[in-house]
Amino acid sequence: MPAKPFHLAWFLNFVTDDWTGTWGDGARDWTGDFYVEMARDLERACFDYVILEDKLMVSTAYGGTMEADLKHGVNPKHDPVPLAVVMSQATSKLGVVPTMSTSFYPPFLLARLCATIDHIAAGRFGWNIVTSGEDRAAQNFGMDKLYEHDQRYAMATEYVDLVCQLWDSWEPDAVVRDRETGVYADYTKVHTIDFVGKYYKSRGPLNTVRPVQGHPVLCQAGASPAGRQFAARYADTIIATANKPAEMKAYRDDIRAKMAALGRSPDECKVLFLIAPIVADTTEEAFAKKRRWLSDPQFIEFVLAEMSSITEIDFAKFDLDAPLPTVTTNAERGFLEGFARRAAGRTLRETLADEGMGGIGNLVGTPEQVADAMAALMEEAGGDGFLINTPVMKLNRRYVTEIADGLVPALQRRGLTRTEYAFDHFRDNLLAF
Ligand SMILES: Cc1cc2nc3c(=O)[nH]c(=O)nc-3n(C[C@H](O)[C@H](O)[C@H](O)COP(=O)(O)O)c2cc1C
């Protein structure tokens, strides 16, 4: 009997593509052409969606200066929203999911932007909802520091309620386009919302037509208790990190229980786990590639700068040859806790040399071997699929091809991922199995 198929998505940063390695194109410009080409590759491989990460600052967390951040191209990045639009124009089935922060976008503008892109993308738009984690980002918006972690989720809960009400301010059949009566939209089917919350207020209605999907697909990555509760309330898909099958299972079981408690069917949300597979023609070549990447002298500083950026903890001050001290953050708490669990009993250098920023390890080998390992992970942990990321965060065409034209066909031969899209709209494909 064929295995139950699972979903695939790609986690992307709109940063420079590989410019230091042999296989990159040198990150010549910011036209987005590299990523648009990649969107076509992902659609050829029948991915559900591509998520475009975002941050709104250049970080000084590592060593108290912008040097490492800029040197390694950690945070120089461009706005993911226009890129998502261009990607949608180059594809016809792939979901496009840029990140937008509830801490900085006014809700009315965000609701309007999402509705507009869901039309431009013909029902394939999704929003990766983040609350942001960096005081340095807050300082770009006139604040001294960000709200406290759990308060950000309390505000985001109200924010998303408001945005959903704005999308619903147009009934599905409000647009009549009746040539006889000369009526474009029936005013009795478009309503003010008169939203008055603790943090936000908005009259409505939205002055854009209801999104093609009603509500664009909502994506989230809450890892802390408050974040999980938020994700369980709203998300159609969750992107998560875990270190081992038992953690994957515990995370997904928790989300499913929270969804049921909120009156949602747990199958309405697809939980995808972050992985960074390394494939090559032979097992030896794949492991050699992994060793080569992780021993790059630039790599450790690059990863530490990246980790500093997302946690706002200065990783430059830690002894690489000692265990990670106990650390806490007001930023990406869930990520830090996962990393700390992985680092337990090892030095920081050993942890980084083994897995970089981590995810679920040991997906290294031929496409056939990695496909089997992914099947086994899903079997053991339960889950809805995987979110693929480059192991070194230096993305080039070769890596994309190895996945889209090497690993995915091996998965498809096993009946593990789709070979064609059943629907035109993003959510329909996501919920198809
Ligand atoms: C795969 C993945 C992608 C994420 N992308 C972003 C992002 O683009 N921007 C951002 O500010 N936070 C991003 N986050 C952070 C989450 O929004 C969230 O803050 C994090 O998972 C920690 O959970 P917590 O906030 O509940 O502690 C991402 C997290 C994960 C796991």
The ligand as an ORCA input file, in Angstrom:
! r2SCAN-3c Opt
* xyz 0 1
  C      11.034     28.245      9.990
  C      10.840     29.534     10.727
  C      10.776     30.728     10.011
  C      10.656     31.961     10.664
  N      10.637     33.109      9.947
  C      10.625     34.297     10.595
  C      10.724     35.522      9.883
  O      10.791     35.532      8.663
  N      10.736     36.687     10.573
  C      10.629     36.728     11.915
  O      10.647     37.821     12.483
  N      10.524     35.582     12.636
  C      10.542     34.389     11.995
  N      10.460     33.218     12.714
  C      10.277     33.286     14.157
  C       8.872     32.939     14.560
  O       7.953     33.886     14.099
  C       8.818     32.798     16.070
  O       9.143     34.012     16.692
  C       9.787     31.733     16.502
  O       9.444     30.508     15.889
  C       9.861     31.550     17.984
  O       8.605     31.290     18.517
  P       8.060     32.165     19.675
  O       7.937     33.557     19.134
  O       6.727     31.554     19.994
  O       9.064     32.086     20.763
  C      10.578     31.988     12.073
  C      10.628     30.785     12.769
  C      10.764     29.570     12.124
  C      10.824     28.302     12.895
*
